[in-house]
């Protein structure tokens, strides 16, 4: 008789692994982990409240001012402004209120996104403080673009993009339908606010997905990224219907995009293998370095566009400066905390804590005394405007009605129904288990 082949759970390696896991569990249960006094929910809430007041302090001079006369490619910002106008606020002032709201929301969405990646509140708080600094390329760029310039829609997307990336990151890792819904709807809202904002989201999403691919199960995670983009496009089809979207790519509006692709393809044959090899060499299956990878590649990508992107990427390279500042703040937050960890082991905890406190105090002081940098450039908005001025994309979109518009609505309904069906089905499976 042949020997009976043991099951996988009966092998020596499996038994040893189970015993080791049991010993580790018992050992952990014997420890009482005491967090530092500042590492708790109350301290985190107080820190976020402080961030809110600092950003309120920055934009306070713009309270009661009118928004510059800008054009819109999507309906979200004008729609919110119209709701505020209903309460008796003139439209140009309600637009500025919307700009301020999105400006104040950004630090919070950015904080929780960084916290999700790093798992450390200190990195998140430092990153948020640095991105709020009223200097180039940090808070100054965002404030001037949103409250003084013509980039208010683009700046509004920055408050939503971290939420979309948060959902994308969770969905890539766990595949939960709720995260798919969050990522798809958030990405869709970004596109409805500003198509340019969706372009920058796509760059960030690509880096985020690549960082997850390096940690394993790459094919599955790429499929999940594609699923998010497909559902985001489906949810937006009522606005960007397929016929109009095809016209945008092949028509005059898509000329810059086509030119970008034609120029980037030859360069990609040289650059992608270098970046890919670098990523796999230093970060492959190293989850503790994911935050450093993402912060570094975010910064490299947008620094390259800002410095040498003229002629390669759509629009003026300076339009990407806010994303560069956000990426750089993220990178600085990671580097400062990693350096602090090094100081703890080499110089002692007291010296490391002193360095962190000094960094936080410096950020607070710089924000408080640097606000004049924004006030100096504040100008009054000339003229009055009573209607929403549509941009080139919006005007072109209005021409695609009839069958193409109906098709777009049908696709949106199908996308919503599919997400709802998946959600209900998953809930039933979970309930049955």
C-alpha positions in Angstrom: 0.0 0.0 0.0 1.3 3.5 -0.8 1.9 5.9 1.9 -0.8 8.4 2.6 0.1 11.9 1.6 -0.4 14.3 4.5 -2.6 17.3 4.1 -1.0 20.7 3.9 -2.2 21.5 7.4 -0.4 18.4 8.7 3.0 19.1 7.3 5.9 19.8 9.7 6.3 23.4 8.4 2.6 24.1 8.9 2.5 22.7 12.4 5.6 24.7 13.4 4.1 27.9 11.9 0.9 27.3 13.9 2.9 26.8 17.1 5.0 29.9 16.5 1.9 32.0 15.8 0.3 30.7 19.0 3.5 31.5 21.0 3.6 35.1 19.6 -0.1 35.6 20.4 0.4 34.4 24.0 3.5 36.6 24.3 1.7 39.7 23.0 -1.2 39.1 25.4 1.3 39.4 28.3 2.3 42.9 27.4 0.4 46.0 28.2 1.2 48.5 25.4 1.2 52.0 26.7 1.0 54.7 24.0 2.8 58.0 24.4 0.7 60.7 25.9 0.3 62.5 22.6 -0.5 59.4 20.5 -4.2 59.1 21.2 -7.5 60.1 19.7 -7.9 63.3 21.8 -4.5 64.6 20.8 -5.1 63.8 17.2 -8.4 65.7 17.3 -6.8 68.7 19.0 -4.1 68.6 16.3 -6.6 68.6 13.5 -8.5 71.5 15.2 -5.3 73.4 15.4 -4.7 72.8 11.6 -8.2 74.0 10.9 -7.6 77.3 12.8 -4.3 77.8 11.1 -5.8 77.4 7.7 -8.7 79.6 8.7 -6.2 82.2 9.8 -4.6 82.0 6.4 -7.8 82.6 4.4 -9.5 85.0 6.8 -8.4 88.0 4.8 -10.4 86.6 1.9 -13.7 86.4 3.8 -16.2 88.7 2.3 -14.3 89.0 -1.0 -15.6 88.1 -4.4 -14.2 85.3 -6.5 -12.3 86.2 -9.7 -14.3 85.8 -12.9 -13.5 82.3 -14.0 -14.8 79.7 -16.4 -15.9 76.2 -15.5 -15.6 72.9 -17.3 -17.7 71.0 -14.8 -20.9 71.6 -12.9 -20.0 70.8 -9.3 -18.6 74.1 -8.0 -21.2 76.3 -9.8 -24.0 74.0 -8.4 -22.8 74.4 -4.8 -22.4 78.2 -5.4 -25.9 78.4 -6.7 -27.2 76.7 -3.6 -25.5 79.2 -1.4 -26.8 82.0 -3.7 -30.3 80.8 -2.8 -29.7 82.1 0.7 -29.2 85.7 -0.5 -25.4 85.7 -1.1 -24.4 87.2 -4.5 -23.0 84.6 -6.9 -19.5 86.0 -7.1 -19.3 85.9 -3.2 -20.9 82.4 -3.0 -18.2 81.2 -5.4 -15.5 82.5 -3.1 -17.2 80.8 -0.2 -17.1 77.5 -2.1 -13.4 78.1 -2.8 -12.7 78.7 0.9 -14.6 75.5 1.9 -12.6 73.3 -0.5 -9.4 75.0 0.6 -10.2 74.2 4.3 -11.2 70.6 3.5 -8.0 69.7 1.8 -5.8 69.4 4.9 -8.2 66.9 6.4 -8.5 64.6 3.4 -4.7 64.8 2.9 -4.1 64.0 6.6 -6.2 60.8 6.5 -4.7 59.7 3.2 -1.2 60.0 4.5 -2.2 58.3 7.7 -3.6 55.4 5.7 -0.3 55.0 3.9 2.1 55.5 6.7 0.0 54.3 9.7 1.7 57.2 11.7 -0.1 60.2 12.9 3.1 62.2 13.3 4.0 61.9 9.6 0.5 62.9 8.7 0.5 65.9 11.0 3.9 67.1 9.8 2.9 66.7 6.2 -0.3 68.7 6.7 1.6 71.5 8.5 4.2 71.7 5.8 1.6 71.7 3.0 -0.1 74.6 4.8 3.0 76.8 4.8 2.2 80.1 3.0 5.2 79.8 0.7 5.9 78.4 -2.7 5.2 75.6 -3.6 3.0 74.9 -0.6 0.0 76.8 0.7 0.8 79.9 -1.2 0.3 78.3 -4.5 -3.0 76.7 -3.6 -4.4 79.9 -1.9 -3.5 82.2 -4.8 -4.7 79.8 -7.4 -8.0 79.2 -5.6 -8.8 82.6 -4.1 -7.0 85.0 -6.4 -6.5 83.2 -9.7 -8.5 81.2 -12.2 -7.7 77.8 -10.8 -10.5 77.5 -8.3 -11.9 74.3 -9.8 -8.5 72.7 -10.0 -7.8 73.6 -6.4 -11.3 72.2 -5.4 -10.3 68.8 -6.8 -7.3 68.7 -4.4 -9.7 68.2 -1.5 -11.4 65.2 -3.2 -8.4 63.5 -4.7 -6.9 62.2 -1.4 -10.3 60.6 -0.7 -10.3 58.9 -4.1 -6.8 57.7 -3.5 -7.8 56.5 0.0 -10.6 54.4 -1.5 -8.4 53.2 -4.3 -5.7 52.1 -1.9 -8.2 50.2 0.3 -9.9 48.5 -2.7 -6.5 47.5 -4.2 -5.6 45.8 -0.9 -8.9 44.3 0.3 -11.2 44.4 -2.7 -14.2 45.6 -0.6 -17.2 47.0 -2.6 -17.5 49.9 -0.2 -14.0 51.1 -1.1 -14.8 50.6 -4.8 -17.8 52.9 -4.3 -15.8 55.5 -2.4 -13.0 55.5 -5.0 -15.3 55.5 -8.0 -17.6 58.2 -6.8 -14.7 60.4 -5.6 -12.8 60.0 -8.8 -16.0 60.8 -10.7 -16.6 64.0 -8.7 -13.0 65.1 -9.4 -13.7 64.7 -13.1 -17.0 66.7 -12.8 -15.2 69.5 -11.0 -12.2 69.7 -13.4 -11.0 67.5 -16.2 -7.5 68.8 -15.5 -7.9 67.7 -11.8 -8.7 64.2 -13.1 -5.5 64.2 -15.1 -3.4 64.8 -12.0 -5.5 62.2 -10.1 -4.6 59.7 -12.8 -0.9 60.4 -12.3 -1.2 59.9 -8.5 -3.4 56.8 -8.9 -0.8 55.3 -11.2 2.0 55.7 -8.7 -0.3 54.5 -5.9 -1.2 51.4 -7.9 2.4 50.7 -8.8 3.4 50.9 -5.1 0.8 48.3 -4.3 2.0 46.1 -7.2 5.4 46.0 -5.6 3.9 44.5 -2.5 2.5 41.5 -4.3 -0.6 40.3 -6.2 0.2 42.8 -8.9 -2.2 41.6 -11.6 -5.2 41.6 -9.2 -4.4 45.1 -8.0 -4.0 46.4 -11.5 -7.4 44.9 -12.4 -8.9 46.7 -9.4 -7.4 50.0 -10.5 -9.0 49.6 -13.9 -12.3 48.7 -12.3 -12.2 52.0 -10.3 -11.5 54.0 -13.5 -14.2 52.1 -15.4 -16.8 52.8 -12.8 -15.7 56.4 -12.4 -16.1 56.8 -16.2 -19.5 55.1 -16.1 -20.8 57.3 -13.3 -19.7 60.3 -15.2 -21.3 59.3 -18.5 -24.3 61.4 -18.0 -22.0 64.4 -18.4 -19.1 63.1 -20.4 -21.1 60.7 -22.6 -19.0 58.3 -24.8 -19.6 60.2 -28.0 -18.5 63.4 -26.4 -15.5 61.8 -24.7 -14.4 60.3 -28.1 -14.7 63.7 -29.7 -12.6 65.2 -26.9 -9.8 62.8 -27.6 -10.0 63.0 -31.4 -11.1 66.6 -31.8 -9.4 69.9 -31.3 -9.7 69.9 -27.5 -7.7 66.6 -27.4 -4.9 68.0 -29.5 -2.7 68.6 -26.5 -3.3 65.1 -25.1 -2.5 63.5 -28.4 0.7 65.6 -28.7 1.6 64.6 -25.1 1.2 60.9 -25.9 3.2 61.1 -29.1 6.1 62.8 -27.3 6.0 60.7 -24.1 5.9 57.3 -25.8 9.5 57.4 -27.2 10.7 58.7 -23.8 8.8 56.0 -21.9 10.8 53.3 -23.6 13.9 54.7 -21.9 12.5 56.0 -18.6 9.9 53.4 -17.6 12.5 50.5 -17.3 14.7 52.8 -15.2 12.0 53.8 -12.8 10.5 50.2 -12.8 13.9 48.7 -12.0 14.6 51.3 -9.3 11.2 50.6 -7.7 11.6 46.8 -7.7 15.2 47.0 -6.5 14.6 49.1 -3.5 10.9 48.7 -2.6 9.8 45.2 -3.8 7.8 43.5 -1.0 8.8 46.1 1.5 5.6 47.5 2.9 7.4 49.6 5.5 9.0 51.6 2.7 5.7 52.1 0.8 5.3 55.6 2.2 8.8 56.6 1.1 8.3 55.2 -2.3 5.0 57.0 -2.9 6.2 60.3 -1.5 9.4 60.1 -3.6 7.7 59.1 -6.9 4.9 61.7 -6.4 7.6 64.4 -5.9 9.7 63.2 -8.8 6.8 63.0 -11.2 5.5 66.5 -10.5 8.9 68.1 -10.1 9.8 66.7 -13.6 6.6 68.2 -15.0 7.0 71.6 -13.4 10.7 71.9 -14.3 10.9 70.2 -17.7 7.3 69.5 -18.6 6.8 72.3 -21.1 5.9 70.9 -24.5 5.4 67.4 -23.1 2.3 67.7 -20.8 -1.0 69.5 -21.4 -1.3 73.1 -20.1 1.4 75.3 -18.6 3.8 73.4 -16.3 3.1 75.9 -13.5 -0.4 74.5 -13.2 1.1 71.3 -11.7 2.9 73.3 -8.9 0.2 72.7 -6.3 0.6 68.9 -6.7 4.4 69.3 -6.5 4.0 71.2 -3.2 1.7 68.6 -1.8 4.0 65.7 -2.9 7.1 67.5 -1.4 5.3 68.2 1.9 4.5 64.4 2.1 8.1 63.6 1.3 9.4 66.0 3.9 7.0 64.6 6.5 8.3 61.1 5.9 11.9 62.1 5.9 11.7 64.1 9.1 10.0 61.3 11.0 12.4 58.7 9.6 15.3 60.9 10.6 13.7 61.2 14.1 13.6 57.4 14.3 17.3 57.4 13.6 18.0 60.0 16.2 16.1 57.9 18.8 18.5 55.0 18.2 21.7 57.1 18.0 21.2 60.2 20.1 18.4 59.2 22.4 14.7 59.8 22.7 15.0 63.2 24.3 17.0 64.6 21.4 14.6 63.1 18.9 11.6 64.5 20.6 13.2 67.9 20.8 13.8 67.8 17.1 10.2 66.9 16.4 8.8 69.6 18.7 11.2 72.1 17.0 9.9 71.1 13.6 6.2 71.5 14.6 6.9 74.9 16.3 8.7 76.1 13.2 5.7 75.2 11.1 3.3 77.0 13.4 5.4 80.1 13.5 6.0 80.1 9.7 2.3 79.8 9.0 1.4 82.6 11.5 4.0 85.1 10.4 4.0 84.1 6.7 0.4 85.0 6.1 1.5 88.5 4.9 2.9 86.7 1.9 -0.7 86.0 0.8 -2.1 89.4 1.9 0.4 91.4 -0.2 -0.9 89.8 -3.4 -4.6 90.2 -2.5 -6.4 92.3 -5.1 -10.0 93.4 -5.5 -12.0 91.7 -8.1 -13.2 94.2 -10.7 -16.6 93.9 -12.3 -19.7 92.0 -11.5 -20.9 88.8 -13.0 -24.2 87.2 -12.4 -24.0 84.0 -14.3 -21.8 80.9 -14.6 -19.3 81.3 -17.4 -18.9 78.0 -19.2 -15.5 76.9 -20.4 -14.7 75.4 -23.8 -15.3 71.8 -22.6 -18.7 72.6 -21.1 -19.8 74.6 -24.2 -18.7 71.7 -26.5 -20.5 69.2 -24.2 -23.8 71.0 -24.6 -23.7 70.3 -28.3 -23.8 66.5 -27.8 -27.5 65.9 -27.0 -30.1 63.5 -28.3 -29.0 59.8 -28.6 -25.5 60.4 -27.3 -26.9 62.1 -24.2 -29.4 59.3 -23.6 -26.6 56.7 -24.0 -24.6 58.5 -21.3 -27.5 58.5 -18.9 -28.1 54.8 -19.5 -24.5 54.0 -18.8 -24.6 56.0 -15.6 -27.7 54.1 -14.4 -26.1 50.8 -15.3 -23.0 51.7 -13.3 -25.0 52.8 -10.3 -27.1 49.6 -10.5 -24.1 47.4 -10.8 -22.5 49.0 -7.7 -25.7 48.7 -5.8 -26.1 45.0 -6.8 -22.5 44.2 -5.8 -23.0 45.9 -2.5 -26.2 44.0 -1.7 -24.8 40.7 -2.8 -21.7 41.1 -0.7 -23.8 42.1 2.3 -25.9 38.9 1.9 -22.8 36.8 1.7 -21.4 38.4 4.8 -24.7 37.9 6.6 -24.8 34.2 5.6 -21.3 33.7 7.0 
